[in-house]
């Protein structure tokens, strides 16, 4: 009887293993669908808020907005045409914030509540401020990370997106020498699941700043990411108040680029398999679809990583600066020379059954 029970347990374990393996194999990468109706220019900031509504921002002071999934676009110009927009944070089809970068007063936040028909400048950094990234929460709170100046952090906060104040006091320790963010895709500040996360670079250590929705100060966490001039954390993604992902590296592509994507859990960092891209990873988005997927991009392309199977899939070789998702239903990419695309995921009901394996 004992032998039969052991065999039965072994069989159950084997069946469970095969089922789990089949589930991993069944996951398929998304397909990339180019959007050819958009203006040909450098697009950087991107904010999908539904399947059909997406906001874009880029150089030449331009913002674009679609409500039909990219069939048609409306264009607007919040300020002067020499502004470089690196981040756009949209609340819905009518409300959106656009962040420009630069010294000498070029770092600004604009707000529209009428689908981009008109814009108001909500906040302007000091002449020596250089904005990198911003993020908003569903209740309208917003944070902006700028390059540090001397031994002072440069952060800005708004409780509602309208009235802004300096937020340097929210970090209890001083910045490292030259510590800053990277404005490559506006992804170095994120809010998700009641957690604020920021990533830094350009200093001797690349660090993560983390705070809960109701927290007063950001916790500072040293990371193992590549560090030093032109290196560090370019993008962050909080899963919850205990887990997060960071992506980055060095701006100059190198054959020895390693460990540019990290997962933090249980108070320790673990390196993930290297993506098929060269140089620093500019963007990072995480969604749940047939298991967890990580999406990243940079000037050498874009790629998707299926965490359960530990597999990378190259999506394109185009110069892609940003990939952003709304929940797990709408993911878009933006980059140089008018590159805009959306990812099409195979519906769950169309997945192969285990009988096919």
C-alpha atoms as one frame of an Amber mdcrd trajectory, in Angstrom:
protein
   0.000   0.000   0.000   2.824   2.378   0.890   4.517   1.708  -2.496   1.292
   2.468  -4.375   0.909   5.718  -2.478   4.477   6.720  -3.317   3.904   5.948
  -7.005   0.627   7.866  -6.905   2.323  10.894  -5.329   5.116  10.752  -7.880
   2.599  10.595 -10.735   0.675  13.566  -9.374   3.923  15.507  -9.048   4.901
  14.622 -12.633   1.517  15.680 -14.002   1.737  18.967 -12.100   5.227  19.587
 -13.476   4.111  18.896 -17.060   1.081  21.149 -16.636   3.226  23.952 -15.261
   5.736  23.482 -18.083   2.962  23.545 -20.687   1.588  26.725 -19.179   4.990
  28.392 -19.538   5.465  27.197 -23.134   1.975  28.373 -24.103   2.839  32.014
 -23.515   3.431  33.907 -26.768   5.159  37.269 -27.224   3.137  40.241 -28.431
   3.127  41.339 -32.053   4.208  44.835 -32.982   1.840  46.920 -35.106   3.275
  50.124 -36.587   1.189  53.311 -36.444   1.872  55.236 -39.650  -0.648  58.048
 -39.197   1.422  60.044 -36.687   3.707  63.017 -37.445   7.313  62.157 -38.316
   9.420  63.534 -35.477  11.184  62.311 -32.325   8.548  61.068 -29.855   9.686
  60.307 -26.297   6.930  60.628 -23.702   3.980  58.290 -24.117   0.911  57.727
 -21.944  -1.833  55.239 -22.861  -4.915  55.628 -20.657  -7.193  53.088 -22.384
  -7.224  50.862 -25.464  -8.052  53.828 -27.669  -6.700  56.929 -25.884  -2.967
  57.670 -26.001  -0.885  60.816 -25.467   2.560  61.469 -26.994   5.162  64.182
 -26.356   8.519  64.919 -27.928  10.796  67.527 -29.433   9.764  70.730 -31.221
   7.455  71.428 -28.273   4.890  68.963 -29.647   2.148  66.912 -28.009  -0.120
  64.458 -29.851  -3.345  62.852 -28.699  -5.532  60.110 -30.161  -8.878  58.732
 -29.012  -9.349  56.159 -31.766  -6.338  53.924 -31.223  -4.009  55.869 -33.496
  -6.189  56.213 -36.576  -6.174  60.022 -36.241  -4.166  62.445 -34.091  -4.699
  65.920 -32.694  -1.560  68.025 -32.203  -0.884  70.860 -29.781   1.999  73.001
 -28.567   1.909  73.794 -24.829   4.772  76.345 -24.992   7.472  77.552 -27.356
   8.547  75.257 -30.191  12.080  74.748 -28.837  10.886  72.821 -25.785  12.001
  69.204 -25.413   9.233  67.149 -23.844  10.548  63.953 -22.254   7.556  62.903
 -20.175   3.788  63.050 -20.423   1.450  61.815 -17.681  -2.210  61.491 -18.640
  -5.122  61.022 -16.268  -7.787  60.430 -18.930  -8.727  61.566 -22.438  -9.010
  65.212 -21.303  -6.420  65.728 -18.548  -2.686  65.459 -19.069   0.642  66.845
 -17.803   3.610  67.430 -20.126   7.151  67.867 -18.752   9.915  69.640 -20.666
  13.614  69.483 -19.794  16.618  71.792 -19.985  18.559  74.462 -18.118  17.867
  78.193 -17.957  14.184  77.810 -17.163  13.406  75.254 -19.892  12.311  72.658
 -17.318   8.545  73.133 -17.000   5.269  71.342 -16.279   2.208  72.092 -18.425
  -1.370  70.964 -17.780  -4.404  70.569 -20.054  -7.946  69.669 -19.021  -9.534
  69.913 -22.481  -7.758  67.224 -24.519  -4.873  69.517 -25.417  -6.909  72.358
 -26.906  -5.177  74.689 -24.448  -2.381  74.350 -21.885  -1.357  76.197 -18.745
   2.159  76.229 -17.273   1.727  74.749 -13.784   5.324  74.782 -12.562   8.711
  76.074 -13.687  12.037  74.960 -12.258  14.792  77.320 -11.178  17.249  78.395
 -13.869  19.741  75.778 -12.648  17.155  72.987 -12.448  17.121  70.177 -14.977
  14.016  67.980 -14.782  14.311  64.259 -15.551  11.041  62.452 -14.873   7.642
  62.866 -13.313   4.810  60.568 -12.273   1.259  61.005 -11.030  -1.017  58.885
  -8.874  -4.738  58.300  -9.509  -5.650  60.878  -6.856  -3.657  63.567  -8.689
  -0.496  63.654  -6.545   2.648  64.236  -8.604   6.417  64.073  -8.057   9.241
  65.383 -10.251  12.894  64.352  -9.974  15.547  66.812 -11.182  19.350  66.710
 -11.118  20.763  67.487  -7.691  22.594  70.799  -7.312  25.549  70.829  -4.952
  24.496  68.900  -1.866  20.794  69.573  -2.369  18.140  67.380  -3.941  15.885
  69.036  -6.497  12.420  67.495  -6.223   9.006  69.026  -6.769   5.694  67.762
  -5.437   2.072  68.596  -6.019  -0.728  67.141  -3.873  -3.236  67.657  -6.687
  -1.256  68.415  -9.849  -2.156  72.107  -9.670  -0.233  73.678  -6.776   3.452
  72.792  -6.643   6.115  73.010  -3.940   9.736  72.010  -3.493  10.075  68.516
  -2.061  13.789  68.133  -1.266  12.978  67.598   2.419  11.314  64.293   1.550
  14.747  62.606   1.358  16.546  62.354   4.684  20.072  61.920   3.273  22.021
  64.267   1.020  22.602  63.361  -2.632  25.896  61.887  -3.738  28.217  64.015
  -5.851  26.598  64.575  -9.303  23.643  62.324  -8.420  20.788  62.800 -10.843
  18.138  61.030 -12.860  18.048  60.241 -16.578  15.533  62.000 -18.809  15.744
  59.357 -21.535  12.095  58.297 -21.295  10.594  59.911 -18.219  10.658  56.482
 -16.555  12.956  57.166 -13.587   9.915  58.088 -11.437   6.922  55.759 -11.124
   3.832  55.227  -9.012   2.115  51.850  -8.763   0.198  49.973  -6.079   0.461
  52.794  -3.532   4.237  52.995  -3.964   6.444  55.813  -5.272   9.798  54.831
  -6.759  12.681  56.873  -8.176  16.007  55.814  -9.670  19.274  57.783  -9.790
  22.593  57.652 -11.615  25.740  59.572 -12.595  27.170  59.046  -9.090  29.426
  56.405  -7.554  26.352  54.369  -6.567  23.036  54.080  -8.397  20.289  54.375
  -5.809  16.557  53.758  -5.465  14.254  56.128  -3.580  11.088  54.466  -2.280
   8.056  55.804  -0.417   4.532  54.617   0.314   1.492  56.728  -0.551   1.160
  57.974   3.013   4.846  58.012   3.845   6.632  61.241   4.706  10.164  60.487
   3.511  11.747  58.401   0.782  13.839  55.438   1.865  17.234  55.341   0.100
  18.377  51.925  -1.184  21.818  51.302  -2.721  21.609  49.174  -5.861  24.154
  46.980  -7.709  23.356  48.701 -11.035  26.298  49.989 -13.083  27.211  53.433
 -11.753  29.416  56.432 -12.460  29.245  59.169 -15.130  26.527  58.424 -17.733
  25.530  55.236 -15.923  22.886  54.223 -13.435  19.161  53.570 -13.199  17.137
  54.850 -16.161  13.769  53.271 -15.391  11.951  51.840 -12.381   8.811  49.812
 -11.771   7.300  49.264  -8.295   5.298  46.037  -8.026   4.266  46.864  -4.448
   5.862  48.297  -1.316   8.344  45.380  -1.098   9.107  44.408  -4.706  10.370
  46.422  -7.654  12.357  46.271 -10.891  15.071  48.626 -12.125  16.615  48.958
 -15.595  19.599  50.967 -16.784  23.287  50.567 -17.521  25.745  52.830 -19.341
  24.878  55.226 -22.166  27.766  53.980 -24.287  27.036  50.503 -25.732  29.697
  47.979 -24.779  30.151  44.306 -25.528  30.670  43.787 -21.810  27.336  45.328
 -20.805  25.950  43.048 -18.124  23.401  43.093 -15.337  21.253  45.969 -16.585
  17.963  44.607 -15.265  17.384  43.822 -11.591  14.542  42.508  -9.445  14.350
  43.510  -5.780  12.495  41.303  -3.300  13.129  40.236   0.269  15.570  43.125
   0.736  17.941  41.813  -1.919  18.616  42.368  -5.617  18.694  39.594  -8.204
  19.956  40.100 -11.764  17.646  39.005 -14.581  18.813  37.541 -17.918  20.345
  40.117 -20.243  18.081  41.516 -22.988  19.065  41.418 -26.697  19.808  45.168
 -26.693  23.077  47.108 -26.438  23.669  50.010 -24.080  21.579  51.406 -21.273
  17.948  50.326 -21.084  15.828  53.490 -21.341  12.369  52.266 -20.364  10.644
  49.568 -18.350   7.053  48.398 -18.060   5.674  45.312 -16.338   2.355  43.658
 -17.116   0.565  40.427 -16.222  -0.495  38.489 -19.320  -0.047  34.723 -19.475
   2.466  35.270 -16.699   4.560  38.342 -16.011   6.141  40.230 -18.913   8.829
  42.919 -18.719   9.079  45.348 -21.639  12.143  47.501 -22.262  13.668  49.596
 -25.050  16.554  51.821 -26.125  18.090  53.142 -29.371  18.982  49.585 -30.451
  15.409  48.285 -30.278  12.743  46.935 -27.959  12.315  43.553 -26.315   9.897
  41.569 -24.144  10.894  39.206 -21.341   8.566  36.408 -20.197   9.565  35.856
 -16.590   8.045  32.372 -16.056   9.987  30.908 -18.999  12.984  33.270 -18.625
  12.810  34.003 -22.366  13.595  37.248 -24.207  11.904  38.171 -27.495  13.214
  40.958 -29.732  10.292  43.102 -30.900  12.050  45.543 -33.238  15.450  46.978
 -34.165  14.043  50.509 -34.434  15.324  53.389 -32.283  12.742  53.112 -29.476
  13.067  55.439 -26.489   9.973  54.437 -24.593   7.458  51.660 -24.022   4.517
  52.266 -21.695   1.395  50.307 -20.809  -2.031  51.038 -19.386  -2.778  48.194
 -16.993  -2.322  45.000 -19.016  -4.529  45.947 -21.951  -2.689  48.650 -23.915
   1.074  48.921 -24.559   2.660  51.493 -26.881   6.179  52.290 -28.102   7.646
  55.613 -29.250  10.988  56.744 -30.650  13.011  58.468 -33.352  11.826  59.412
 -36.854   8.153  59.221 -35.966   8.330  55.639 -34.721   5.099  54.791 -32.910
   3.735  51.273 -32.500   1.372  49.301 -30.314   1.650  45.760 -29.045  -1.017
  43.233 -29.905  -1.383  40.374 -27.462  -2.918  37.065 -28.430  -6.244  36.659
 -26.565  -6.247  34.173 -23.704  -8.958  32.088 -25.369  -6.770  31.618 -28.467
  -3.889  30.060 -26.561  -2.920  26.492 -27.544  -4.215  23.829 -25.208  -1.960
  21.406 -23.386  -3.040  18.693 -25.843  -0.860  20.300 -28.501   2.323  19.756
 -26.500
